[in-house]
Amino acid sequence: MSEVFSSPVLKVEQPRRGPFAKSQYKVMDGDGTVLAIAGQTNDEGRSELRGLFPGKSNLDARAVLLTTPGGEPLLMVDKQSGREFTEVFRPDGERVGSFVTERVGRRYIIYDDDGTFIGAVDVDVPRNNFLVKDADGGQVAHVRKKWAGLATHLLTTADKYSIEISDPVREPLRTMAVMTAIVMDMNLHEAKEIT
């Protein structure tokens, strides 16, 4: 894992934009220092299928590239069309791991680059708490989505997440735990249920 994300407490925020805005994120440490920024890549993800409503989480494929504030590439999150499969890659194209849907909106399985089961993400009913667990079921991270009010939820992309990591967590599960906020947002919250 990049030392950029070594803090045990991280925040992930999206700017306040319209409901069909492209995927953008800021990753900060617990003190609010920006560690990375993420924006949608030009290739729109590796899947060729396009949805009818741009930005609709359950239809569109998309990819976001995380870079340092200075522009150095860190990771790419590639969400395939639908909600079934999302991969995380290093800048050289090496896969870190993948999130595979077991139950949409309820449970996601985490695999490493070789396809070995390394953990899972359990989601609560309102889809605001995400418990990242290792292969033995032990909790390694807690990701929380903060409720910003109905108008903000329905009319903008503004979402805020906090990530608490129970270090030490072995790689690549630690990197995947950090990426959980972005992956869950792309899979569950970007649609905003308007269309």
C-alpha positions as a Markdown table, in Angstrom:
| # | Residue | x | y | z |
|---|---|---|---|---|
| 1 | Met | 0.0 | 0.0 | 0.0 |
| 2 | Ser | 1.1 | 3.5 | -0.7 |
| 3 | Glu | 2.3 | 5.3 | 2.4 |
| 4 | Val | -0.1 | 8.1 | 1.3 |
| 5 | Phe | -3.0 | 6.2 | 2.9 |
| 6 | Ser | -1.1 | 5.0 | 6.1 |
| 7 | Ser | -3.3 | 6.9 | 8.5 |
| 8 | Pro | -5.7 | 4.8 | 10.6 |
| 9 | Val | -8.4 | 7.4 | 10.1 |
| 10 | Leu | -9.3 | 8.7 | 6.6 |
| 11 | Lys | -12.1 | 10.8 | 5.1 |
| 12 | Val | -13.5 | 10.6 | 1.6 |
| 13 | Glu | -15.6 | 13.4 | 0.2 |
| 14 | Gln | -17.3 | 14.3 | -3.0 |
| 15 | Pro | -17.8 | 17.8 | -4.2 |
| 16 | Arg | -21.3 | 19.3 | -4.2 |
| 17 | Arg | -22.4 | 18.9 | -7.8 |
| 18 | Gly | -25.6 | 17.9 | -9.7 |
| 19 | Pro | -26.9 | 14.4 | -9.6 |
| 20 | Phe | -25.4 | 13.4 | -13.0 |
| 21 | Ala | -21.9 | 14.7 | -12.3 |
| 22 | Lys | -19.0 | 12.4 | -12.9 |
| 23 | Ser | -17.3 | 10.5 | -10.1 |
| 24 | Gln | -14.9 | 12.8 | -8.2 |
| 25 | Tyr | -13.5 | 12.3 | -4.7 |
| 26 | Lys | -11.0 | 13.8 | -2.2 |
| 27 | Val | -9.2 | 11.5 | 0.2 |
| 28 | Met | -8.0 | 13.2 | 3.4 |
| 29 | Asp | -6.3 | 12.1 | 6.6 |
| 30 | Gly | -8.1 | 12.6 | 10.0 |
| 31 | Asp | -6.9 | 16.2 | 10.2 |
| 32 | Gly | -8.4 | 17.1 | 6.8 |
| 33 | Thr | -5.1 | 17.2 | 4.9 |
| 34 | Val | -5.8 | 16.2 | 1.2 |
| 35 | Leu | -3.8 | 13.0 | 0.5 |
| 36 | Ala | -5.3 | 12.2 | -2.9 |
| 37 | Ile | -7.9 | 13.3 | -5.4 |
| 38 | Ala | -9.8 | 11.1 | -7.8 |
| 39 | Gly | -11.5 | 11.8 | -11.0 |
| 40 | Gln | -13.2 | 9.8 | -13.7 |
| 41 | Thr | -10.9 | 8.5 | -16.4 |
| 42 | Asn | -11.4 | 9.1 | -20.1 |
| 43 | Asp | -11.8 | 5.4 | -20.8 |
| 44 | Glu | -15.0 | 5.2 | -18.7 |
| 45 | Gly | -14.0 | 1.8 | -17.3 |
| 46 | Arg | -13.2 | -1.3 | -19.1 |
| 47 | Ser | -16.8 | -2.4 | -19.8 |
| 48 | Glu | -18.3 | -1.5 | -23.2 |
| 49 | Leu | -22.0 | -1.5 | -22.1 |
| 50 | Arg | -23.4 | 1.9 | -21.4 |
| 51 | Gly | -26.5 | 2.7 | -19.5 |
| 52 | Leu | -29.4 | 4.9 | -20.6 |
| 53 | Phe | -28.9 | 7.4 | -17.8 |
| 54 | Pro | -25.3 | 8.7 | -17.4 |
| 55 | Gly | -24.1 | 8.4 | -13.8 |
| 56 | Lys | -26.8 | 5.8 | -12.8 |
| 57 | Ser | -24.8 | 3.4 | -10.5 |
| 58 | Asn | -26.6 | 0.3 | -11.4 |
| 59 | Leu | -26.1 | 0.8 | -15.2 |
| 60 | Asp | -22.9 | 2.7 | -16.0 |
| 61 | Ala | -19.4 | 1.4 | -16.0 |
| 62 | Arg | -16.8 | 3.9 | -14.9 |
| 63 | Ala | -13.3 | 4.2 | -13.7 |
| 64 | Val | -11.7 | 6.7 | -11.4 |
| 65 | Leu | -8.0 | 7.4 | -11.1 |
| 66 | Leu | -6.6 | 8.4 | -7.7 |
| 67 | Thr | -3.6 | 10.7 | -7.8 |
| 68 | Thr | -1.6 | 12.7 | -5.2 |
| 69 | Pro | -2.5 | 16.4 | -5.2 |
| 70 | Gly | 0.6 | 16.8 | -7.3 |
| 71 | Gly | -0.7 | 14.4 | -10.0 |
| 72 | Glu | 1.3 | 11.3 | -9.3 |
| 73 | Pro | -0.9 | 8.2 | -10.1 |
| 74 | Leu | -1.7 | 6.0 | -7.0 |
| 75 | Leu | -4.6 | 3.6 | -7.8 |
| 76 | Met | -7.5 | 3.1 | -10.3 |
| 77 | Val | -10.9 | 1.9 | -9.3 |
| 78 | Asp | -12.7 | 0.3 | -12.3 |
| 79 | Lys | -16.4 | -0.4 | -11.8 |
| 80 | Gln | -17.9 | -2.6 | -14.4 |
| 81 | Ser | -21.5 | -2.1 | -15.7 |
| 82 | Gly | -24.0 | -3.1 | -13.1 |
| 83 | Arg | -23.1 | -3.6 | -9.4 |
| 84 | Glu | -21.5 | -7.0 | -9.6 |
| 85 | Phe | -17.7 | -6.4 | -10.1 |
| 86 | Thr | -15.3 | -3.6 | -9.3 |
| 87 | Glu | -11.5 | -3.9 | -9.5 |
| 88 | Val | -8.6 | -1.9 | -8.0 |
| 89 | Phe | -5.4 | -1.5 | -10.0 |
| 90 | Arg | -2.0 | 0.0 | -9.4 |
| 91 | Pro | -0.7 | 2.7 | -11.9 |
| 92 | Asp | 1.3 | 0.0 | -13.8 |
| 93 | Gly | -1.9 | -2.0 | -14.4 |
| 94 | Glu | -1.2 | -4.7 | -11.8 |
| 95 | Arg | -4.4 | -5.6 | -10.1 |
| 96 | Val | -4.6 | -5.1 | -6.3 |
| 97 | Gly | -7.9 | -7.0 | -5.9 |
| 98 | Ser | -11.6 | -7.0 | -6.6 |
| 99 | Phe | -15.0 | -6.5 | -5.0 |
| 100 | Val | -17.6 | -9.0 | -6.1 |
| 101 | Thr | -21.3 | -8.7 | -5.2 |
| 102 | Glu | -22.7 | -11.6 | -3.1 |
| 103 | Arg | -25.9 | -9.7 | -2.2 |
| 104 | Val | -26.5 | -6.3 | -3.8 |
| 105 | Gly | -26.4 | -3.6 | -1.2 |
| 106 | Arg | -25.8 | -6.1 | 1.6 |
| 107 | Arg | -22.5 | -8.0 | 1.1 |
| 108 | Tyr | -19.5 | -7.8 | -1.1 |
| 109 | Ile | -16.6 | -10.4 | -1.3 |
| 110 | Ile | -13.1 | -9.1 | -1.5 |
| 111 | Tyr | -10.5 | -11.1 | -3.5 |
| 112 | Asp | -6.8 | -10.4 | -4.0 |
| 113 | Asp | -5.0 | -10.2 | -7.4 |
| 114 | Asp | -5.0 | -14.0 | -7.7 |
| 115 | Gly | -8.7 | -14.4 | -7.0 |
| 116 | Thr | -8.1 | -15.6 | -3.4 |
| 117 | Phe | -10.8 | -14.7 | -0.9 |
| 118 | Ile | -9.3 | -12.2 | 1.6 |
| 119 | Gly | -12.4 | -10.6 | 3.1 |
| 120 | Ala | -15.8 | -9.2 | 2.8 |
| 121 | Val | -17.8 | -6.0 | 3.3 |
| 122 | Asp | -21.1 | -6.2 | 5.2 |
| 123 | Val | -23.5 | -3.4 | 4.6 |
| 124 | Asp | -26.3 | -2.2 | 7.0 |
| 125 | Val | -29.9 | -1.7 | 5.7 |
| 126 | Pro | -29.7 | 2.1 | 5.1 |
| 127 | Arg | -26.3 | 1.5 | 3.3 |
| 128 | Asn | -24.5 | 4.0 | 5.6 |
| 129 | Asn | -22.2 | 1.6 | 7.5 |
| 130 | Phe | -19.8 | -0.8 | 5.9 |
| 131 | Leu | -17.9 | -3.3 | 8.0 |
| 132 | Val | -14.8 | -4.6 | 6.3 |
| 133 | Lys | -13.8 | -8.1 | 7.6 |
| 134 | Asp | -10.9 | -10.4 | 7.0 |
| 135 | Ala | -11.2 | -14.0 | 5.7 |
| 136 | Asp | -11.7 | -15.2 | 9.3 |
| 137 | Gly | -14.6 | -12.7 | 9.9 |
| 138 | Gly | -12.6 | -10.3 | 12.1 |
| 139 | Gln | -13.4 | -6.6 | 11.6 |
| 140 | Val | -10.5 | -4.7 | 10.1 |
| 141 | Ala | -12.2 | -1.4 | 9.1 |
| 142 | His | -15.4 | 0.5 | 9.6 |
| 143 | Val | -16.6 | 2.9 | 6.8 |
| 144 | Arg | -19.4 | 5.3 | 7.6 |
| 145 | Lys | -21.4 | 7.4 | 5.2 |
| 146 | Lys | -22.6 | 10.6 | 6.9 |
| 147 | Trp | -26.2 | 11.7 | 6.2 |
| 148 | Ala | -26.2 | 15.2 | 4.8 |
| 149 | Gly | -30.0 | 15.7 | 4.6 |
| 150 | Leu | -32.6 | 14.8 | 2.0 |
| 151 | Ala | -32.0 | 17.7 | -0.4 |
| 152 | Thr | -28.3 | 17.1 | -0.5 |
| 153 | His | -28.9 | 13.4 | -0.9 |
| 154 | Leu | -31.3 | 13.8 | -3.8 |
| 155 | Leu | -30.0 | 16.8 | -5.6 |
| 156 | Thr | -26.2 | 16.6 | -5.4 |
| 157 | Thr | -23.3 | 14.1 | -5.5 |
| 158 | Ala | -22.1 | 15.4 | -2.1 |
| 159 | Asp | -21.3 | 12.4 | 0.1 |
| 160 | Lys | -18.9 | 12.2 | 3.0 |
| 161 | Tyr | -17.3 | 9.0 | 4.4 |
| 162 | Ser | -15.1 | 8.3 | 7.3 |
| 163 | Ile | -12.8 | 5.3 | 7.4 |
| 164 | Glu | -11.4 | 3.8 | 10.6 |
| 165 | Ile | -8.8 | 1.0 | 10.1 |
| 166 | Ser | -8.0 | -1.4 | 12.9 |
| 167 | Asp | -4.2 | -1.6 | 12.2 |
| 168 | Pro | -2.3 | -3.8 | 11.6 |
| 169 | Val | -4.1 | -5.0 | 8.5 |
| 170 | Arg | -2.1 | -7.0 | 5.9 |
| 171 | Glu | -1.9 | -6.1 | 2.3 |
| 172 | Pro | -3.8 | -6.1 | 0.0 |
| 173 | Leu | -6.8 | -6.1 | 2.4 |
| 174 | Arg | -5.7 | -2.8 | 3.8 |
| 175 | Thr | -5.7 | -1.1 | 0.4 |
| 176 | Met | -9.0 | -2.7 | -0.4 |
| 177 | Ala | -10.4 | -1.4 | 3.0 |
| 178 | Val | -9.4 | 2.1 | 2.2 |
| 179 | Met | -11.0 | 1.9 | -1.3 |
| 180 | Thr | -14.3 | 0.6 | 0.2 |
| 181 | Ala | -15.7 | 4.1 | 0.5 |
| 182 | Ile | -15.2 | 4.9 | -3.2 |
| 183 | Val | -16.3 | 1.5 | -4.3 |
| 184 | Met | -19.5 | 1.5 | -2.2 |
| 185 | Asp | -20.3 | 5.0 | -3.3 |
| 186 | Met | -19.9 | 4.1 | -7.0 |
| 187 | Asn | -22.0 | 1.0 | -6.6 |
| 188 | Leu | -24.7 | 2.2 | -4.2 |
| 189 | His | -24.9 | 5.9 | -3.8 |
| 190 | Glu | -24.1 | 7.7 | -7.1 |
| 191 | Ala | -27.5 | 6.9 | -8.6 |
| 192 | Lys | -29.4 | 9.1 | -6.0 |
| 193 | Glu | -32.5 | 7.2 | -7.1 |
| 194 | Ile | -33.8 | 10.2 | -9.2 |
| 195 | Thr | -34.3 | 8.4 | -12.6 |
